[in-house]
C-alpha cells in the first residue's frame, strides 16, 4: 500500500488549487520581506489576515475535495446511478 495521501490522478485534479496557493504564499513572503506598513501593527495584522485566512480556507478545501474525489473513485465499481449501499440492498433482497 502506498504511503501517499492522494494518487496521481487526484493530484492532477487538485492542481488547479496549487497555483492560487502559491500566489498567496508569494504575497505573504513579499509582505514579510518588504513590510510596506512597518509602523502600525494593526495594519500589518489585518493585511496578513486578509492573505493567510483565505489561504488556509483554500488549503482545507483542497484537502476535502481530494478526499471526495478519492471516495468517488471507490464507488466506480457500482453500476452508474447506483451506490454501494444500493448494491448491498439488491444483494440482500436477492437472498430472500
N, CA, C and O atoms as a printed pandas DataFrame, in Angstrom:
     atom_number atom_name residue_name chain_id  residue_number  x_coord  y_coord  z_coord
0              1         N          UNK        A               1    0.840   -1.165    0.000
1              2        CA          UNK        A               1    0.000    0.000    0.000
2              3         C          UNK        A               1    0.893    1.239    0.000
3              4         O          UNK        A               1    1.913    1.282    0.688
4              5         N          UNK        A               2    0.508    2.211   -0.756
5              6        CA          UNK        A               2    1.290    3.429   -0.888
6              7         C          UNK        A               2    1.075    4.331    0.327
7              8         O          UNK        A               2   -0.012    4.375    0.902
8              9         N          UNK        A               3    2.136    5.047    0.703
9             10        CA          UNK        A               3    2.021    5.958    1.836
10            11         C          UNK        A               3    1.664    7.371    1.394
11            12         O          UNK        A               3    1.700    8.296    2.205
12            13         N          UNK        A               4    1.320    7.554    0.121
13            14        CA          UNK        A               4    0.894    8.862   -0.374
14            15         C          UNK        A               4   -0.581    9.078   -0.030
15            16         O          UNK        A               4   -1.358    8.126    0.039
16            17         N          UNK        A               5   -0.949   10.332    0.184
17            18        CA          UNK        A               5   -2.330   10.646    0.557
18            19         C          UNK        A               5   -3.250   10.474   -0.644
19            20         O          UNK        A               5   -4.288    9.820   -0.545
20            21         N          UNK        A               6   -2.871   11.062   -1.787
21            22        CA          UNK        A               6   -3.700   11.003   -2.986
22            23         C          UNK        A               6   -2.895   10.384   -4.123
23            24         O          UNK        A               6   -1.670   10.505   -4.165
24            25         N          UNK        A               7   -3.590    9.722   -5.045
25            26        CA          UNK        A               7   -2.888    9.157   -6.193
26            27         C          UNK        A               7   -2.624   10.237   -7.245
27            28         O          UNK        A               7   -2.990   11.399   -7.070
28            29         N          UNK        A               8   -1.989    9.831   -8.323
29            30        CA          UNK        A               8   -1.547   10.787   -9.342
30            31         C          UNK        A               8   -2.727   11.503  -10.006
31            32         O          UNK        A               8   -2.664   12.710  -10.240
32            33         N          UNK        A               9   -3.789   10.776  -10.309
33            34        CA          UNK        A               9   -4.952   11.384  -10.964
34            35         C          UNK        A               9   -5.625   12.416  -10.066
35            36         O          UNK        A               9   -6.055   13.466  -10.542
36            37         N          UNK        A              10   -5.719   12.126   -8.786
37            38        CA          UNK        A              10   -6.318   13.077   -7.854
38            39         C          UNK        A              10   -5.457   14.325   -7.737
39            40         O          UNK        A              10   -5.977   15.440   -7.678
40            41         N          UNK        A              11   -4.132   14.138   -7.704
41            42        CA          UNK        A              11   -3.237   15.299   -7.633
42            43         C          UNK        A              11   -3.384   16.167   -8.881
43            44         O          UNK        A              11   -3.299   17.391   -8.788
44            45         N          UNK        A              12   -3.603   15.562  -10.037
45            46        CA          UNK        A              12   -3.839   16.345  -11.249
46            47         C          UNK        A              12   -5.155   17.116  -11.148
47            48         O          UNK        A              12   -5.237   18.259  -11.596
48            49         N          UNK        A              13   -6.178   16.501  -10.566
49            50        CA          UNK        A              13   -7.449   17.193  -10.376
50            51         C          UNK        A              13   -7.315   18.369   -9.405
51            52         O          UNK        A              13   -7.970   19.397   -9.572
52            53         N          UNK        A              14   -6.471   18.210   -8.401
53            54        CA          UNK        A              14   -6.306   19.247   -7.384
54            55         C          UNK        A              14   -5.283   20.309   -7.775
55            56         O          UNK        A              14   -5.133   21.311   -7.076
56            57         N          UNK        A              15   -4.589   20.101   -8.875
57            58        CA          UNK        A              15   -3.529   21.048   -9.256
58            59         C          UNK        A              15   -4.071   22.445   -9.566
59            60         O          UNK        A              15   -3.311   23.413   -9.537
60            61         N          UNK        A              16   -5.358   22.568   -9.860
61            62        CA          UNK        A              16   -5.923   23.899  -10.111
62            63         C          UNK        A              16   -5.892   24.763   -8.853
63            64         O          UNK        A              16   -5.968   25.988   -8.955
64            65         N          UNK        A              17   -5.784   24.162   -7.675
65            66        CA          UNK        A              17   -5.716   24.925   -6.431
66            67         C          UNK        A              17   -4.290   25.248   -6.020
67            68         O          UNK        A              17   -4.082   26.107   -5.164
68            69         N          UNK        A              18   -3.305   24.585   -6.606
69            70        CA          UNK        A              18   -1.921   24.807   -6.194
70            71         C          UNK        A              18   -1.400   26.160   -6.655
71            72         O          UNK        A              18   -0.609   26.780   -5.944
72            73         N          UNK        A              19   -1.815   26.630   -7.811
73            74        CA          UNK        A              19   -1.348   27.934   -8.302
74            75         C          UNK        A              19   -1.859   29.069   -7.414
75            76         O          UNK        A              19   -1.057   29.917   -7.024
76            77         N          UNK        A              20   -3.151   29.132   -7.071
77            78        CA          UNK        A              20   -3.587   30.184   -6.141
78            79         C          UNK        A              20   -2.917   30.089   -4.768
79            80         O          UNK        A              20   -2.636   31.115   -4.149
80            81         N          UNK        A              21   -2.658   28.869   -4.286
81            82        CA          UNK        A              21   -1.954   28.727   -3.015
82            83         C          UNK        A              21   -0.539   29.282   -3.119
83            84         O          UNK        A              21   -0.047   29.921   -2.189
84            85         N          UNK        A              22    0.113   29.038   -4.251
85            86        CA          UNK        A              22    1.448   29.581   -4.469
86            87         C          UNK        A              22    1.447   31.100   -4.530
87            88         O          UNK        A              22    2.353   31.750   -4.010
88            89         N          UNK        A              23    0.433   31.659   -5.164
89            90        CA          UNK        A              23    0.322   33.123   -5.244
90            91         C          UNK        A              23    0.121   33.721   -3.853
91            92         O          UNK        A              23    0.750   34.724   -3.514
92            93         N          UNK        A              24   -0.746   33.117   -3.049
93            94        CA          UNK        A              24   -0.963   33.608   -1.689
94            95         C          UNK        A              24    0.304   33.496   -0.843
95            96         O          UNK        A              24    0.618   34.401   -0.070
96            97         N          UNK        A              25    1.028   32.392   -0.987
97            98        CA          UNK        A              25    2.283   32.232   -0.264
98            99         C          UNK        A              25    3.303   33.284   -0.704
99           100         O          UNK        A              25    4.033   33.826    0.126
100          101         N          UNK        A              26    3.354   33.573   -2.002
101          102        CA          UNK        A              26    4.249   34.602   -2.519
102          103         C          UNK        A              26    3.947   35.952   -1.872
103          104         O          UNK        A              26    4.868   36.663   -1.470
104          105         N          UNK        A              27    2.675   36.310   -1.768
105          106        CA          UNK        A              27    2.324   37.593   -1.181
106          107         C          UNK        A              27    2.615   37.649    0.322
107          108         O          UNK        A              27    3.000   38.700    0.835
108          109         N          UNK        A              28    2.436   36.546    1.021
109          110        CA          UNK        A              28    2.789   36.528    2.444
110          111         C          UNK        A              28    4.283   36.782    2.603
111          112         O          UNK        A              28    4.697   37.596    3.429
112          113         N          UNK        A              29    5.089   36.081    1.806
113          114        CA          UNK        A              29    6.541   36.283    1.884
114          115         C          UNK        A              29    6.920   37.697    1.457
115          116         O          UNK        A              29    7.797   38.312    2.063
116          117         N          UNK        A              30    6.274   38.212    0.429
117          118        CA          UNK        A              30    6.562   39.563   -0.040
118          119         C          UNK        A              30    6.232   40.594    1.031
119          120         O          UNK        A              30    7.011   41.518    1.264
120          121         N          UNK        A              31    5.083   40.443    1.684
121          122        CA          UNK        A              31    4.688   41.391    2.722
122          123         C          UNK        A              31    5.598   41.283    3.950
123          124         O          UNK        A              31    5.836   42.281    4.631
124          125         N          UNK        A              32    6.103   40.093    4.235
125          126        CA          UNK        A              32    7.015   39.947    5.369
126          127         C          UNK        A              32    8.380   40.560    5.081
127          128         O          UNK        A              32    9.004   41.136    5.972
128          129         N          UNK        A              33    8.850   40.438    3.833
129          130        CA          UNK        A              33   10.167   40.951    3.477
130          131         C          UNK        A              33   10.141   42.460    3.289
131          132         O          UNK        A              33   10.999   43.163    3.823
132          133         N          UNK        A              34    9.170   42.967    2.538
133          134        CA          UNK        A              34    9.141   44.393    2.241
134          135         C          UNK        A              34    8.526   45.232    3.358
135          136         O          UNK        A              34    8.925   46.380    3.554
136          137         N          UNK        A              35    7.578   44.685    4.080
137          138        CA          UNK        A              35    6.899   45.373    5.181
138          139         C          UNK        A              35    6.486   46.789    4.802
139          140         O          UNK        A              35    7.094   47.748    5.279
140          141         N          UNK        A              36    5.461   46.948    3.950
141          142        CA          UNK        A              36    5.073   48.270    3.494
142          143         C          UNK        A              36    4.509   49.174    4.598
143          144         O          UNK        A              36    4.519   50.396    4.451
144          145         N          UNK        A              37    4.015   48.590    5.702
145          146        CA          UNK        A              37    3.476   49.382    6.806
146          147         C          UNK        A              37    4.156   48.960    8.103
147          148         O          UNK        A              37    3.500   48.371    8.963
148          149         N          UNK        A              38    5.438   49.237    8.274
149          150        CA          UNK        A              38    6.143   48.719    9.456
150          151         C          UNK        A              38    5.764   49.402   10.766
151          152         O          UNK        A              38    6.005   48.845   11.837
152          153         N          UNK        A              39    5.176   50.595   10.707
153          154        CA          UNK        A              39    4.919   51.332   11.932
154          155         C          UNK        A              39    3.655   50.944   12.661
155          156         O          UNK        A              39    3.560   51.167   13.868
156          157         N          UNK        A              40    2.673   50.369   11.975
157          158        CA          UNK        A              40    1.369   50.113   12.586
158          159         C          UNK        A              40    1.088   48.613   12.642
159          160         O          UNK        A              40    0.794   48.007   11.611
160          161         N          UNK        A              41    1.172   48.001   13.829
161          162        CA          UNK        A              41    0.939   46.555   13.919
162          163         C          UNK        A              41   -0.496   46.148   13.576
163          164         O          UNK        A              41   -0.711   45.029   13.110
164          165         N          UNK        A              42   -1.473   47.014   13.790
165          166        CA          UNK        A              42   -2.854   46.669   13.451
166          167         C          UNK        A              42   -3.020   46.519   11.944
167          168         O          UNK        A              42   -3.696   45.601   11.480
168          169         N          UNK        A              43   -2.412   47.405   11.189
169          170        CA          UNK        A              43   -2.500   47.318    9.728
170          171         C          UNK        A              43   -1.796   46.062    9.224
171          172         O          UNK        A              43   -2.285   45.401    8.308
172          173         N          UNK        A              44   -0.660   45.736    9.815
173          174        CA          UNK        A              44    0.063   44.519    9.421
174          175         C          UNK        A              44   -0.773   43.285    9.750
175          176         O          UNK        A              44   -0.819   42.344    8.957
176          177         N          UNK        A              45   -1.429   43.276   10.900
177          178        CA          UNK        A              45   -2.278   42.147   11.284
178          179         C          UNK        A              45   -3.444   41.978   10.307
179          180         O          UNK        A              45   -3.737   40.863    9.876
180          181         N          UNK        A              46   -4.097   43.065    9.965
181          182        CA          UNK        A              46   -5.216   42.998    9.020
182          183         C          UNK        A              46   -4.717   42.556    7.641
183          184         O          UNK        A              46   -5.346   41.728    6.982
184          185         N          UNK        A              47   -3.592   43.111    7.219
185          186        CA          UNK        A              47   -3.030   42.773    5.915
186          187         C          UNK        A              47   -2.693   41.285    5.826
187          188         O          UNK        A              47   -3.050   40.623    4.851
188          189         N          UNK        A              48   -2.015   40.765    6.830
189          190        CA          UNK        A              48   -1.649   39.346    6.822
190          191         C          UNK        A              48   -2.871   38.441    6.947
191          192         O          UNK        A              48   -2.929   37.383    6.322
192          193         N          UNK        A              49   -3.838   38.853    7.749
193          194        CA          UNK        A              49   -5.024   38.008    7.898
194          195         C          UNK        A              49   -5.839   37.958    6.605
195          196         O          UNK        A              49   -6.478   36.946    6.317
196          197         N          UNK        A              50   -5.821   39.041    5.826
197          198        CA          UNK        A              50   -6.543   39.041    4.550
198          199         C          UNK        A              50   -5.896   38.147    3.513
199          200         O          UNK        A              50   -6.527   37.822    2.507
200          201         N          UNK        A              51   -4.668   37.743    3.728
201          202        CA          UNK        A              51   -3.989   36.832    2.812
202          203         C          UNK        A              51   -3.942   35.413    3.389
203          204         O          UNK        A              51   -4.151   34.439    2.665
204          205         N          UNK        A              52   -3.669   35.301    4.680
205          206        CA          UNK        A              52   -3.472   33.982    5.282
206          207         C          UNK        A              52   -4.788   33.231    5.479
207          208         O          UNK        A              52   -4.839   32.025    5.234
208          209         N          UNK        A              53   -5.842   33.899    5.910
209          210        CA          UNK        A              53   -7.119   33.210    6.160
210          211         C          UNK        A              53   -7.699   32.591    4.875
211          212         O          UNK        A              53   -8.112   31.432    4.914
212          213         N          UNK        A              54   -7.748   33.308    3.742
213          214        CA          UNK        A              54   -8.201   32.635    2.518
214          215         C          UNK        A              54   -7.262   31.507    2.088
215          216         O          UNK        A              54   -7.712   30.522    1.503
216          217         N          UNK        A              55   -5.958   31.641    2.374
217          218        CA          UNK        A              55   -5.023   30.566    2.049
218          219         C          UNK        A              55   -5.310   29.304    2.838
219          220         O          UNK        A              55   -5.269   28.202    2.291
220          221         N          UNK        A              56   -5.601   29.460    4.115
221          222        CA          UNK        A              56   -5.949   28.305    4.951
222          223         C          UNK        A              56   -7.266   27.691    4.486
223          224         O          UNK        A              56   -7.398   26.469    4.425
224          225         N          UNK        A              57   -8.240   28.540    4.159
225          226        CA          UNK        A              57   -9.529   28.030    3.669
226          227         C          UNK        A              57   -9.347   27.275    2.354
227          228         O          UNK        A              57   -9.961   26.225    2.160
228          229         N          UNK        A              58   -8.517   27.787    1.454
229          230        CA          UNK        A              58   -8.270   27.104    0.178
230          231         C          UNK        A              58   -7.526   25.798    0.399
231          232         O          UNK        A              58   -7.789   24.818   -0.297
232          233         N          UNK        A              59   -6.609   25.764    1.344
233          234        CA          UNK        A              59   -5.888   24.536    1.654
234          235         C          UNK        A              59   -6.835   23.470    2.203
235          236         O          UNK        A              59   -6.743   22.301    1.827
236          237         N          UNK        A              60   -7.747   23.873    3.095
237          238        CA          UNK        A              60   -8.726   22.922    3.625
238          239         C          UNK        A              60   -9.673   22.445    2.531
239          240         O          UNK        A              60   -9.995   21.259    2.465
240          241         N          UNK        A              61  -10.119   23.355    1.675
241          242        CA          UNK        A              61  -10.994   22.986    0.571
242          243         C          UNK        A              61  -10.298   22.000   -0.358
243          244         O          UNK        A              61  -10.922   21.050   -0.832
244          245         N          UNK        A              62   -9.030   22.215   -0.619
245          246        CA          UNK        A              62   -8.271   21.313   -1.485
246          247         C          UNK        A              62   -8.187   19.921   -0.869
247          248         O          UNK        A              62   -8.367   18.922   -1.565
248          249         N          UNK        A              63   -7.916   19.850    0.424
249          250        CA          UNK        A              63   -7.801   18.554    1.091
250          251         C          UNK        A              63   -9.133   17.800    1.083
251          252         O          UNK        A              63   -9.175   16.613    0.760
252          253         N          UNK        A              64  -10.220   18.492    1.439
253          254        CA          UNK        A              64  -11.517   17.817    1.494
254          255         C          UNK        A              64  -12.037   17.453    0.098
255          256         O          UNK        A              64  -12.710   16.435   -0.064
256          257         N          UNK        A              65  -11.737   18.263   -0.890
257          258        CA          UNK        A              65  -12.151   17.890   -2.242
258          259         C          UNK        A              65  -11.328   16.702   -2.736
259          260         O          UNK        A              65  -11.840   15.868   -3.482
260          261         N          UNK        A              66  -10.067   16.613   -2.332
261          262        CA          UNK        A              66   -9.264   15.434   -2.670
262          263         C          UNK        A              66   -9.833   14.179   -2.059
263          264         O          UNK        A              66   -9.870   13.132   -2.706
264          265         N          UNK        A              67  -10.280   14.269   -0.811
265          266        CA          UNK        A              67  -10.930   13.112   -0.184
266          267         C          UNK        A              67  -12.220   12.745   -0.906
267          268         O          UNK        A              67  -12.524   11.563   -1.064
268          269         N          UNK        A              68  -12.976   13.739   -1.343
269          270        CA          UNK        A              68  -14.219   13.463   -2.066
270          271         C          UNK        A              68  -13.936   12.806   -3.410
271          272         O          UNK        A              68  -14.663   11.905   -3.829
272          273         N          UNK        A              69  -12.886   13.253   -4.084
273          274        CA          UNK        A              69  -12.527   12.642   -5.368
274          275         C          UNK        A              69  -12.098   11.199   -5.159
275          276         O          UNK        A              69  -12.503   10.317   -5.915
276          277         N          UNK        A              70  -11.279   10.949   -4.137
277          278        CA          UNK        A              70  -10.854    9.582   -3.845
278          279         C          UNK        A              70  -12.052    8.702   -3.499
279          280         O          UNK        A              70  -12.120    7.550   -3.929
280          281         N          UNK        A              71  -12.991    9.235   -2.729
281          282        CA          UNK        A              71  -14.180    8.467   -2.364
282          283         C          UNK        A              71  -15.069    8.174   -3.554
283          284         O          UNK        A              71  -15.683    7.109   -3.622
284          285         N          UNK        A              72  -15.148    9.106   -4.496
285          286        CA          UNK        A              72  -15.977    8.866   -5.668
286          287         C          UNK        A              72  -15.354    7.829   -6.581
287          288         O          UNK        A              72  -16.070    7.133   -7.300
288          289         N          UNK        A              73  -14.047    7.714   -6.566
289          290        CA          UNK        A              73  -13.387    6.695   -7.387
290          291         C          UNK        A              73  -13.600    5.312   -6.796
291          292         O          UNK        A              73  -13.568    4.322   -7.527
292          293         N          UNK        A              74  -13.817    5.221   -5.480
293          294        CA          UNK        A              74  -14.105    3.926   -4.871
294          295         C          UNK        A              74  -15.482    3.417   -5.269
295          296         O          UNK        A              74  -15.699    2.206   -5.327
296          297         N          UNK        A              75  -16.422    4.329   -5.547
297          298        CA          UNK        A              75  -17.776    3.934   -5.928
298          299         C          UNK        A              75  -17.888    3.566   -7.401
299          300         O          UNK        A              75  -18.967    3.172   -7.842
300          301         N          UNK        A              76  -16.825    3.680   -8.170
301          302        CA          UNK        A              76  -16.900    3.424   -9.604
302          303         C          UNK        A              76  -17.145    1.964   -9.927
303          304         O          UNK        A              76  -17.474    1.642  -11.069
304          305         N          UNK        A              77  -16.995    1.059   -8.950
305          306        CA          UNK        A              77  -17.245   -0.346   -9.218
306          307         C          UNK        A              77  -18.740   -0.630   -9.352
307          308         O          UNK        A              77  -19.134   -1.595  -10.007
308          309         N          UNK        A              78  -19.559    0.196   -8.743
309          310        CA          UNK        A              78  -21.002    0.019   -8.845
310          311         C          UNK        A              78  -21.485    0.508  -10.207
311          312         O          UNK        A              78  -20.814    1.300  -10.868
312          313         N          UNK        A              79  -22.655    0.029  -10.617
313          314        CA          UNK        A              79  -23.207    0.465  -11.899
314          315         C          UNK        A              79  -23.549    1.946  -11.834
315          316         O          UNK        A              79  -23.845    2.465  -10.757
316          317         N          UNK        A              80  -23.513    2.634  -12.973
317          318        CA          UNK        A              80  -23.851    4.061  -12.968
318          319         C          UNK        A              80  -25.265    4.289  -12.438
319          320         O          UNK        A              80  -26.200    3.599  -12.844
320          321         N          UNK        A              81  -25.420    5.240  -11.548
321          322        CA          UNK        A              81  -26.716    5.550  -10.966
322          323         C          UNK        A              81  -26.984    4.814   -9.671
323          324         O          UNK        A              81  -27.982    5.073   -8.998
324          325         N          UNK        A              82  -26.101    3.901   -9.321
325          326        CA          UNK        A              82  -26.269    3.140   -8.089
326          327         C          UNK        A              82  -25.072    3.359   -7.197
327          328         O          UNK        A              82  -23.951    3.534   -7.675
328          329         N          UNK        A              83  -25.307    3.349   -5.913
329          330        CA          UNK        A              83  -24.220    3.456   -4.958
330          331         C          UNK        A              83  -23.923    2.067   -4.403
331          332         O          UNK        A              83  -24.619    1.099   -4.708
332          333         N          UNK        A              84  -22.902    1.989   -3.602
333          334        CA          UNK        A              84  -22.556    0.716   -2.968
334          335         C          UNK        A              84  -23.674    0.276   -2.022
335          336         O          UNK        A              84  -23.920   -0.921   -1.877
336          337         N          UNK        A              85  -24.351    1.223   -1.380
337          338        CA          UNK        A              85  -25.468    0.883   -0.487
338          339         C          UNK        A              85  -26.626    0.275   -1.284
339          340         O          UNK        A              85  -27.272   -0.663   -0.817
340          341         N          UNK        A              86  -26.893    0.810   -2.493
341          342        CA          UNK        A              86  -27.951    0.247   -3.334
342          343         C          UNK        A              86  -27.602   -1.179   -3.753
343          344         O          UNK        A              86  -28.474   -2.047   -3.801
344          345         N          UNK        A              87  -26.334   -1.417   -4.055
345          346        CA          UNK        A              87  -25.914   -2.762   -4.434
346          347         C          UNK        A              87  -26.072   -3.727   -3.268
347          348         O          UNK        A              87  -26.445   -4.882   -3.472
348          349         N          UNK        A              88  -25.797   -3.278   -2.063
349          350        CA          UNK        A              88  -25.952   -4.114   -0.872
350          351         C          UNK        A              88  -27.427   -4.458   -0.637
351          352         O          UNK        A              88  -27.748   -5.590   -0.276
352          353         N          UNK        A              89  -28.330   -3.479   -0.842
353          354        CA          UNK        A              89  -29.764   -3.725   -0.687
354          355         C          UNK        A              89  -30.238   -4.715   -1.754
355          356         O          UNK        A              89  -31.051   -5.593   -1.465
356          357         N          UNK        A              90  -29.743   -4.581   -2.965
357          358        CA          UNK        A              90  -30.126   -5.504   -4.032
358          359         C          UNK        A              90  -29.638   -6.920   -3.750
359          360         O          UNK        A              90  -30.342   -7.890   -4.031
360          361         N          UNK        A              91  -28.426   -7.040   -3.192
361          362        CA          UNK        A              91  -27.901   -8.369   -2.845
362          363         C          UNK        A              91  -28.712   -9.015   -1.735
363          364         O          UNK        A              91  -29.002  -10.210   -1.789
364          365         N          UNK        A              92  -29.085   -8.220   -0.717
365          366        CA          UNK        A              92  -29.843   -8.787    0.398
366          367         C          UNK        A              92  -31.271   -9.116   -0.034
367          368         O          UNK        A              92  -31.865  -10.058    0.491
368          369         N          UNK        A              93  -31.838   -8.357   -0.984
369          370        CA          UNK        A              93  -33.185   -8.672   -1.475
370          371         C          UNK        A              93  -33.179   -9.941   -2.307
371          372         O          UNK        A              93  -34.167  -10.676   -2.320
372          373         N          UNK        A              94  -32.094  -10.207   -2.994
373          374        CA          UNK        A              94  -31.986  -11.414   -3.823
374          375         C          UNK        A              94  -31.810  -12.661   -2.993
375          376         O          UNK        A              94  -32.113  -13.753   -3.475
376          377         N          UNK        A              95  -31.334  -12.552   -1.764
377          378        CA          UNK        A              95  -31.117  -13.711   -0.902
378          379         C          UNK        A              95  -32.409  -14.197   -0.272
379          380         O          UNK        A              95  -32.494  -15.354    0.141
380          381         N          UNK        A              96  -33.422  -13.335   -0.188
381          382        CA          UNK        A              96  -34.677  -13.721    0.482
382          383         C          UNK        A              96  -35.523  -14.608   -0.344
383          384         O          UNK        A              96  -36.603  -15.010    0.089
